[in-house]
């Protein structure tokens, strides 16, 4: 299971997620790990000492057009599970 880190500077996203609202996050991953972020997948969420489980509720959206072999930035919508 993969872990998505919520940045400490994104207080609104963190609070919305804690309150049970779906939130949009971006993750940068190697091309070989892209399959770990499919819709319906359960992921771990971390922010400092905060840990929770979440489910990806959107299809992954690739941001930009990375060159062959470069990491990809993916936009996801997650919700607390």
Secondary structure as UniProt FT lines:
FT   STRAND          3..5
FT   TURN            8..9
FT   HELIX           11..18
FT   TURN            19..20
FT   STRAND          23..29
FT   HELIX           31..37
FT   TURN            39..40
FT   STRAND          42..47
FT   TURN            48..49
FT   STRAND          50..56
FT   STRAND          61..63
FT   TURN            68..69
FT   STRAND          72..80
//
